[in-house]
Amino acid sequence: MQQPIIGIPCDVKLVSGLPFHAVGEKYIAAAAGGVGGIPVLIPSLGDAAPLREYLKLVDGVLLPGSLSNVEPHRYGGEASRQGTLHDPARDATTLPFIDLLLQEGIPLLGICRGFQEINVALGGELFQHVQEEPGFRDHREPDTQNLDEMYGLAHALHLQPDSLLKSWLGQDEVKVNSLHQQGIKRLADRLIAEGVADDGLVEAYRVRDAKGFAYGAQWHPEWKYWENPVSMAIFNAFGDACRARRASRQG
């Protein structure tokens, strides 16, 4: 059987003043090595994106993290502070794409910004600055240029009794990294919390009554995924779902 095609939507970034469509290499590497798929980058063309044609192409979609934030008008939030990085073309591509993927039952995995996008697409809300909310810890990355320190394990993730992640790992608690400022304020009704941080922030969920694999992780399982059993559990499950989708299409 041919390896499954894993679509990865791009950010739109300015390079020397010109827009480029790009995805971080770590997500591409995880889609290839961790998931076992063939990564295909999907440009963020907004309203011009041929989303239904992509449905015919992909066997799964990985929504990657990004330095940009979902625009707050997408979830009824207050206007962002001056200087906040946004990517309206990505929002206009991924948010409607998520609805189509779920309708078709195409496997879906959201990481960091992608985790937040699924929540927003399904009607949830976000905190823009979690560290300023009473009772919540600072989830931002440490101030260092050392990537191993930046992506080091930062806090516990407490797994719900019925969570898929607990069934995959056989553990009630794991440790994860933490490199985010935004987070779940209100979980969309269609989402079921899988794991929460010590402060109660939801950091893993699955989609209720999904036709196929549909999962989100707030942290960065793609970072050195081969060294992390939690990362491999997620990517193996996603990969199995993508391979099953591929097999059904070929059959």
C-alpha positions as a printed Julia matrix, in Angstrom:
251×3 Matrix{Float64}:
   0.0    0.0    0.0
   1.24   3.47  -0.85
   2.05   5.71   2.1
  -0.78   8.06   3.07
  -0.73  11.65   1.85
  -0.57  14.07   4.79
  -1.66  17.6    3.98
  -0.07  20.39   6.02
  -1.55  23.91   5.63
   1.02  26.67   5.31
   1.58  29.94   7.12
   1.9   33.05   5.0
   5.11  34.8    6.05
   6.81  37.92   4.77
  10.36  37.35   3.56
  12.13  40.48   2.32
   8.72  42.1    2.06
   7.2   39.37  -0.1
   4.64  36.74   1.02
   5.89  33.14   1.19
   3.85  30.03   2.02
   5.82  27.98   4.54
   5.69  25.18   7.11
   8.25  24.53   9.84
  10.54  21.61   8.97
   9.81  19.85  12.27
   6.17  19.35  11.26
   7.15  18.01   7.86
   9.67  15.66   9.47
   7.06  14.41  11.97
   4.51  13.82   9.19
   7.06  11.76   7.3
   8.93   9.97  10.07
   6.46   9.93  12.96
   3.23   9.47  11.02
   4.8    7.5    8.18
   3.22   9.59   5.46
   4.1   11.65   2.43
   3.85  15.33   3.44
   2.18  17.7    0.97
   2.11  21.42   1.75
  -1.21  23.17   1.22
  -0.94  26.89   0.39
  -3.16  29.19   2.42
  -5.13  30.84  -0.35
  -8.12  31.82   1.77
 -11.35  32.14  -0.17
  -9.53  31.03  -3.33
  -8.36  27.73  -1.81
  -9.79  24.7   -3.67
 -10.63  22.98  -0.4
 -12.88  20.28  -1.85
 -10.13  19.3   -4.29
  -7.73  18.86  -1.38
 -10.24  16.44   0.18
  -9.69  14.18  -2.83
  -5.91  14.41  -2.44
  -5.18  13.86   1.25
  -5.52  10.88   3.59
  -5.02  13.05   6.65
  -4.29  16.64   7.63
  -1.85  17.95  10.22
  -2.53  21.52  11.34
   0.86  22.84  12.51
   1.83  25.4   15.1
   2.84  28.94  14.24
   4.02  32.2   15.78
   0.8   33.81  14.54
  -2.47  33.89  16.47
  -5.98  33.21  15.24
  -7.68  36.57  14.7
  -9.94  37.2   17.73
 -12.95  38.26  15.68
 -13.13  34.59  14.65
 -14.23  33.66  18.19
 -15.82  36.89  19.42
 -12.74  38.02  21.33
 -11.5   41.54  21.98
  -9.19  43.16  19.44
  -5.57  42.04  19.74
  -2.88  44.21  21.23
  -0.79  46.25  18.86
   2.02  44.2   17.35
   0.25  40.83  17.61
   1.13  38.61  14.66
  -1.85  37.33  12.68
  -2.24  35.27   9.52
  -5.69  36.02   8.07
  -5.02  33.95   4.94
  -4.33  30.87   7.06
  -7.44  31.49   9.17
  -9.54  31.82   6.02
  -8.13  28.53   4.74
  -7.96  26.26   7.78
 -11.17  27.18   9.59
 -13.53  26.18   6.75
 -11.21  23.28   5.86
 -11.63  21.83   9.36
 -15.39  21.68   8.9
 -15.01  19.86   5.58
 -12.46  17.39   6.95
 -14.74  16.47   9.84
 -17.72  16.09   7.53
 -15.72  13.68   5.37
 -14.15  11.8    8.27
 -10.62  12.53   7.07
  -8.1   12.09   9.93
  -7.17  15.4   11.54
  -4.45  16.32  14.02
  -4.02  19.85  15.37
  -0.83  21.0   17.1
  -0.52  24.28  19.03
  -2.09  26.86  16.68
  -3.8   23.96  14.92
  -5.22  22.85  18.28
  -6.62  26.34  18.78
  -7.96  26.48  15.21
 -10.08  23.35  15.65
 -11.58  24.78  18.84
 -12.39  28.06  17.1
 -13.77  26.37  13.97
 -16.18  24.4   16.18
 -17.35  27.44  18.13
 -14.96  27.59  21.1
 -13.11  30.59  22.52
  -9.47  31.38  23.33
  -7.53  33.23  25.98
  -5.15  35.62  24.24
  -2.76  35.85  27.21
  -3.15  32.82  29.47
  -0.42  34.01  31.86
  -2.53  37.07  32.75
  -5.62  35.06  33.67
  -6.17  34.47  37.42
  -5.27  30.96  38.48
  -3.32  30.05  35.34
   0.42  29.54  35.07
   2.73  31.09  32.5
   2.72  28.6   29.6
   5.2   30.51  27.47
   8.59  29.05  26.55
  11.65  29.87  28.7
  13.81  32.8   27.63
  16.64  30.88  26.0
  18.17  30.29  22.58
  18.88  26.67  23.44
  16.22  24.67  21.61
  16.48  21.64  23.89
  15.75  23.91  26.86
  13.01  25.74  24.97
  11.26  22.48  24.09
  12.09  20.78  27.37
   9.37  19.12  29.46
   7.65  21.9   31.4
   4.6   20.62  33.28
   2.36  17.66  33.95
  -0.61  16.73  31.77
  -3.3   14.9   33.73
  -5.14  12.44  31.51
  -8.88  11.94  31.82
  -9.99   8.4   32.8
 -11.61   7.76  29.41
  -8.97   9.5   27.31
  -7.5    7.92  24.21
  -4.05   9.08  25.27
  -4.38   7.18  28.55
  -5.45   4.05  26.66
  -2.48   4.38  24.31
   0.07   4.93  27.08
  -1.39   3.17  30.12
  -0.6    6.23  32.27
  -2.65   8.76  34.23
  -0.12  11.56  33.89
   2.61  12.57  31.45
   4.96  15.53  31.05
   4.8   17.9   28.08
   6.62  20.96  26.79
   4.99  24.39  26.82
   5.51  27.18  24.26
   2.21  29.0   24.0
   0.55  32.19  25.17
  -2.95  31.57  23.86
  -5.07  28.73  25.19
  -8.55  27.31  25.54
 -10.96  29.69  27.27
 -14.1   27.75  26.37
 -13.93  24.3   24.85
 -16.24  23.86  21.87
 -19.25  21.66  22.58
 -18.09  19.02  20.1
 -14.75  18.6   21.86
 -14.02  16.27  24.78
 -11.09  17.13  27.06
  -8.43  14.41  27.06
  -5.84  16.05  29.3
  -5.45  19.16  31.45
  -2.46  20.97  32.93
  -2.04  21.48  36.69
  -3.87  24.8   36.41
  -6.86  23.24  34.66
  -6.05  24.46  31.15
  -7.25  21.96  28.54
  -4.23  20.84  26.51
  -5.54  17.76  24.68
  -8.94  16.89  23.27
 -10.74  14.69  20.8
 -13.75  15.5   18.64
 -16.99  14.05  19.95
 -18.7   11.61  17.58
 -16.07  12.19  14.87
 -16.34   9.97  11.78
 -12.58   9.47  11.89
  -9.5   10.32  13.97
  -9.77  13.95  15.13
  -7.38  15.04  17.89
  -5.64  18.14  19.21
  -2.54  18.79  21.34
  -1.61  22.22  22.69
   2.06  21.32  23.19
   4.64  20.36  20.54
   4.79  16.57  20.1
   6.65  17.05  16.8
   9.84  18.15  18.6
  12.22  15.16  18.63
   9.15  12.96  18.41
  11.27   9.78  18.14
  12.54  10.3   21.71
   9.1   10.83  23.27
   6.6    7.98  23.89
   3.72  10.49  24.18
   4.54  11.95  20.77
   4.89   8.54  19.19
   1.57   7.37  20.64
  -0.2   10.33  19.02
   1.58  10.05  15.68
   1.14   6.26  15.54
  -2.61   6.58  16.11
  -2.89   9.36  13.55
  -0.76   7.38  11.09
  -2.86   4.24  11.52
  -6.01   6.27  10.79
  -4.4    7.82   7.7
  -3.28   4.41   6.42
  -6.79   3.04   6.93
  -8.16   5.98   4.98
  -5.66   5.34   2.19
  -6.55   1.65   2.07
 -10.28   2.42   1.84
  -9.65   4.77  -1.07
  -7.5    2.23  -2.89
  -9.96  -0.58  -2.27
